[in-house]
Amino acid sequence: MDGGEESAVADFLQILEEHRKNCERQGKYVEAEIAKNRLEELKLHEENRRKEAMRSRQIAERLGVEEAHMLEFQQFNMVWDKKMEAYEVHAETLVEAMKVRHTKDLKEFQRKLLQKQARPKFSRELLNLRNIQEHLAKAKDYTEAHKMKLKADALEAWEIEKWRNQKQQEMFQQEAKFKHSKQQELIALQKRIQTGREEQKKRRQLDLERLLQRYQNVKSELEAQQNLERMRAAKQLQSGAFMNLQGRRTKNARS
């Protein structure tokens, strides 16, 4: 009911009250009783209407606060979901880029290891056998030179195989050390990413707590305002404020 309708109700009550008083003065007590009962019915109806109007308005206000909070909460989640998704995409890009670089670095490292391989340094015993072999050949003692060559060849083959095994073991160790260092680098990156991820989660939680606190503050403030409004309305009804208003209208009309 708007202000015009409320004014019309007040005017009607004023007219009915005047009618009751006139009937009382004229001794028309039956009509006065009817007017009195009608006034009480209308007053009760108006009180109930005002209570219901206030209750409906307060419910609408609370629903408005709830709806605004839900919209803000949805916006909050949408923004943070996008932010965390972007972080994960960036983190995955960093990890993949490091893995590609590590693969490239390993190939380059292996290439340099192979380039570093020199001819084996033969033992003094083998060099001495080759020297004897050469002297025997120069002395045309080919039979002994051949025997010496076979002996020297066998020793050389053994020393080359030993050298190759040692070099291969060294390469394996160096490559394992290289891979380990790269793995540690990758682990360090993943730890930094995880730390950043946890920090994001903490910031999101803090922002969420602030959002919920704001909602609770608004909700509490609204509840306090509505409680105060209900208390004032109850006092007004108890003190007959509506009829006082009607009385003031009567005085104003007479003046």
C-alpha positions in Angstrom: 0.0 0.0 0.0 1.4 3.4 -1.0 1.2 6.7 0.8 -2.1 7.7 -1.0 -3.8 4.5 0.1 -2.6 4.9 3.7 -3.9 8.4 3.7 -7.3 7.2 2.5 -7.4 4.6 5.3 -6.6 7.2 7.8 -9.2 9.5 6.4 -11.8 6.8 6.6 -10.9 6.0 10.2 -11.1 9.7 11.0 -14.6 9.9 9.5 -15.7 6.7 11.3 -14.4 8.0 14.6 -16.3 11.3 14.1 -19.4 9.3 13.3 -19.0 7.3 16.5 -18.6 10.4 18.6 -21.7 12.0 16.9 -23.7 8.9 17.6 -22.5 9.0 21.3 -23.5 12.6 21.7 -26.9 12.0 20.1 -27.5 9.0 22.2 -27.4 6.6 19.3 -25.5 4.0 21.3 -26.3 1.0 19.0 -24.9 2.9 16.0 -22.0 4.1 18.2 -21.3 0.4 19.2 -21.3 -0.6 15.6 -18.9 2.2 14.7 -16.6 1.3 17.6 -16.5 -2.3 16.6 -15.9 -1.4 13.0 -13.0 1.0 14.1 -11.4 -1.8 16.1 -11.7 -4.2 13.1 -10.2 -1.7 10.8 -7.4 -0.8 13.3 -6.6 -4.5 13.7 -6.6 -5.1 10.0 -4.4 -2.1 9.4 -1.9 -3.2 12.1 -1.8 -6.7 10.5 -1.3 -5.2 7.1 1.5 -3.0 8.3 3.2 -6.0 10.0 2.9 -8.1 6.9 4.2 -5.3 4.6 7.2 -4.8 6.9 7.8 -8.5 7.1 7.6 -8.8 3.3 9.9 -5.8 2.8 12.4 -7.1 5.3 12.4 -10.6 3.6 13.1 -8.8 0.3 15.9 -6.9 1.8 17.5 -10.1 3.2 17.1 -11.9 -0.1 18.7 -8.9 -1.8 21.7 -9.2 0.4 21.9 -12.9 -0.2 21.6 -12.5 -3.9 24.3 -9.8 -4.0 26.5 -12.0 -1.9 26.0 -15.0 -4.3 26.8 -12.9 -7.3 29.9 -11.6 -5.6 30.9 -15.1 -4.6 30.4 -16.4 -8.1 32.5 -13.6 -9.5 35.1 -14.3 -6.9 35.4 -18.0 -7.9 35.4 -17.1 -11.6 38.3 -14.7 -11.2 40.3 -16.9 -9.0 39.7 -20.0 -11.1 41.0 -18.2 -14.2 44.0 -16.9 -12.2 44.9 -20.3 -10.9 44.4 -21.9 -14.4 46.7 -19.3 -15.9 49.3 -20.1 -13.2 49.1 -23.8 -14.0 49.5 -23.2 -17.8 52.5 -21.0 -17.1 54.0 -23.5 -14.8 53.6 -26.3 -17.3 55.2 -24.1 -20.0 58.2 -23.6 -17.7 58.6 -27.3 -16.9 58.3 -28.3 -20.6 60.8 -25.6 -21.7 63.3 -26.8 -19.1 62.9 -30.5 -20.2 63.5 -29.5 -23.8 66.6 -27.5 -22.8 67.9 -30.4 -20.7 67.5 -32.9 -23.6 69.5 -30.5 -25.8 72.1 -29.9 -23.2 72.5 -33.7 -22.7 73.1 -34.3 -26.4 75.7 -31.5 -26.4 77.4 -32.9 -23.3 77.5 -36.4 -24.9 79.0 -35.0 -28.1 81.8 -33.2 -26.1 82.5 -36.4 -24.1 83.0 -38.3 -27.3 85.3 -35.6 -28.7 87.5 -35.7 -25.6 88.4 -39.4 -26.2 92.0 -39.6 -27.2 94.1 -42.6 -28.2 95.0 -44.8 -25.2 98.4 -44.4 -23.6 100.1 -47.8 -23.9 102.1 -49.4 -21.2 105.9 -49.4 -21.1 105.8 -53.2 -21.6 103.9 -52.9 -24.9 106.2 -50.1 -26.2 109.2 -52.3 -25.3 107.6 -55.3 -27.2 107.0 -53.1 -30.3 110.6 -51.9 -30.1 111.9 -55.4 -30.0 109.6 -56.4 -32.8 110.9 -53.5 -34.9 114.6 -54.5 -34.2 113.9 -58.1 -35.1 112.3 -57.2 -38.3 115.2 -54.9 -39.2 117.5 -57.8 -38.4 115.5 -59.9 -40.8 114.6 -62.3 -38.0 111.1 -62.5 -39.2 110.1 -65.6 -37.3 110.9 -64.0 -34.0 109.6 -60.7 -35.2 106.3 -62.4 -36.0 106.1 -64.1 -32.6 106.9 -60.7 -30.9 104.2 -59.0 -33.1 101.6 -61.6 -32.0 102.5 -61.0 -28.4 102.4 -57.3 -28.8 99.1 -57.3 -30.7 97.5 -59.4 -27.9 98.7 -57.0 -25.2 97.7 -54.0 -27.3 94.2 -55.4 -27.8 93.9 -56.1 -24.1 95.1 -52.6 -23.2 92.7 -51.0 -25.7 89.7 -53.0 -24.3 90.7 -52.0 -20.8 91.0 -48.3 -21.8 87.6 -48.5 -23.6 86.0 -50.0 -20.5 87.5 -47.3 -18.3 86.5 -44.5 -20.7 83.0 -45.9 -21.0 82.7 -46.1 -17.2 84.0 -42.5 -16.9 81.5 -41.4 -19.5 78.6 -43.2 -17.7 79.6 -41.5 -14.4 80.0 -38.1 -15.9 76.7 -38.4 -17.8 74.9 -39.7 -14.6 76.3 -36.7 -12.7 75.2 -34.4 -15.5 71.7 -35.9 -15.5 71.5 -35.7 -11.7 72.3 -32.0 -11.8 69.6 -31.4 -14.4 67.2 -33.5 -12.4 67.9 -31.4 -9.3 67.4 -28.2 -11.4 64.0 -29.6 -12.5 63.0 -30.6 -8.9 64.0 -27.1 -7.7 61.7 -25.5 -10.4 58.9 -27.8 -9.4 59.3 -26.9 -5.8 59.2 -23.2 -6.6 56.0 -23.9 -8.7 54.5 -25.8 -5.7 55.4 -23.0 -3.4 53.8 -20.4 -5.7 50.7 -22.7 -6.0 50.4 -22.9 -2.2 50.8 -19.1 -1.9 48.0 -18.7 -4.4 45.8 -21.0 -2.4 46.5 -19.0 0.7 45.8 -15.7 -1.0 42.5 -17.1 -2.3 41.5 -18.3 1.1 42.3 -14.9 2.7 40.3 -13.1 0.0 37.5 -15.5 0.6 37.5 -15.0 4.3 37.5 -11.2 3.8 34.5 -11.6 1.3 32.6 -13.8 3.8 33.4 -11.3 6.6 32.0 -8.4 4.6 28.9 -10.5 4.0 28.5 -11.2 7.7 29.0 -7.6 8.5 26.3 -6.5 6.0 24.0 -9.2 7.2 24.5 -8.4 10.9 24.0 -4.7 10.2 20.8 -5.4 8.3 19.5 -7.7 11.0 20.1 -5.0 13.6 18.3 -2.4 11.5 15.4 -4.7 11.0 15.2 -5.7 14.6 15.2 -2.0 15.6 12.5 -1.3 13.0 10.3 -4.1 14.4 10.8 -2.9 17.9 9.8 0.7 16.9 6.8 -0.6 15.0 5.7 -2.7 18.0 6.0 0.4 20.3 4.1 2.5 17.9 1.3 -0.1 17.8 1.2 -0.4 21.6 1.1 3.4 22.0 -1.7 3.7 19.4 0.5 5.8 17.1 -1.9 5.1 14.2 -4.8 6.5 16.1 -2.7 9.4 17.3 -2.0 10.1 13.7 -5.7 10.0 13.1 -6.2 12.4 16.1 -3.7 14.8 14.7 -5.5 14.7 11.3 -8.7 15.5 13.2 -7.2 18.5 15.0 -5.6 19.8 11.7 -9.0 19.5 10.0 -10.7 21.4 12.7 -8.1 24.2 12.8 
